[in-house]
């Protein structure tokens, strides 16, 4: 696995690739060999376009590691449109288990490909910004960025 880090408008981001797939987009360092691959560069370019309001959908091959349940949740998160939000309960309903709100929250917390799998778009039932593995301030910045650029 290879990783490379970049400074962005919302802080330092670490991007990792393994076997031709992005496995991590995170704000925390990860153990991997330091190397800027073409796919890591492409991911950074797409993230930069996203931060500049020029991209709403990512075209990156992903392979995040997680449990089968986490992967089901992450697949559902990818369906939340740019500039929109959903609640944990909404996601739980969509995966067929309305009572799984807390489990959805835990799967969100374990999402290794932040921004690309948009866990920042999930909010509390009361509309509050709750729980984000990288801090509410980053979640708020991402949502404000999307709301500003939403057409």
N, C-alpha and C positions, 0 to 999 in steps of 0.2 A: 504494500500500500504506500502511496505517495501523498504528501500534503504540501500545501503552500499557503502562506498567509498574506493578507492584503489589508491596508488601512482603507476604510470606507467612511461615508458620511455618518454612519451609525456605530462606528467602532471597528476594531480589528476583527476580521473574519478569517477562519481557517477552512480551507476546502481540501477534501481528500478524495482520492481516486483509487479504485482497486479493479483490475481486470477490465478496464474500459467503461466503468460505471462510477458515477459520483456516489460516495457512501456517506459523506459528511459535509455539511455547511453549518458551521458552528462558531460561536463566539468564545469557545474554550479550546485551548490547545489539545491536540490529540497525538498519541504516540504513532509515528509513522516516519518514513524516510523523507527528508526535505528535498522536493524536486518539483519544479513547475512544469507539469506536462501540458500538452496541447489541450486536453479536455479540461484541465483545471483552469487554464487561461480562458477557454471558451466560457466556462461557468462564471468566472470573474467578469468577463465582458458582458454577459447577459445580466448579471447582478448590477453592474454599473448602469446599464440601460434601464433596468428596473428603478434604481435609485434616482435616475434622471427623468423618470416619468415617460420613458420611451418604450418600455416593454411591460406587458401585463401577463404574458404566458411564457413559460420557460420551455426550451427545447433541449433538455439535457437528459441523457440516459442515467437513470437513478437505480441504485440497489442498496437502499437503507436496510441495515440488519435489525431485526426485531422479531417479536413473537407473531404467530398468525393473527391474533387479535389486534395487535398494534398495527400490522400491515393493513388490515381491514379498515381501521380508523383512519390511517394515513391516506388510503385510497379515497375515502370519503372527504377528507379535508381538501384534496386536490380539486374537488367539485365545487368548492365555495368560490364564487366569482370574485375577481379583482374588485376592490372597493366595497365589498359586501362583508357581512359577518354572519355567523351562526352561533347558537348557544351549544353548550355541552349536551343539553337535552335534545336539541335538534339532531345533533350527530348521533346520539344514542338511538333515537327513533329511526333514523335513516339506516342504521345497521341492524335494526330489528330487535333492539333491546332497550326500551325506554328507561329502564331502571339502571342502566349502565353508565350514568352520567359521571360518576367518580372514576370508573375504569377508563372512560374516554379521556378524562382529564389526565390520568396517569399516562396513557398512551401519547397524548399531546406532549407531556413533559419529557418523554423519551424520544421524541422525533429527532433523528440525527441530521436531517436535511432542512434546517430552518429556512424560512422565506420561500424556498422552492416548493416544499410541502408546507402550505401556509397555516401553520398552527396558530400564528398571531391573529388570525381572523376568527378565532373562537373566543366567545365572551360569556360572562355569567348570564343567567336567566333574567336578572334585573338590569341588564345592559352595562354592568360594570366590567372594567378590564380586570379580570382575575387570572391569577396564575400564569406565569410565563417563565420558562426555565432560564431565560437570559435577562429577566427583570422587566417589570411593568413599563419602565421608561422606554425600553427598546420596542416593546409591543406597541406602545402609544405612538412612537415615532413612525413605525411601519404603517399603522392604520391612518395616521394623519397624512403621510406621503401618498397613500392610495386614495384617500378621500380628495386630496388636492388635485390629483391627476385623473380622477375618474371622469370618464366622458358620459 
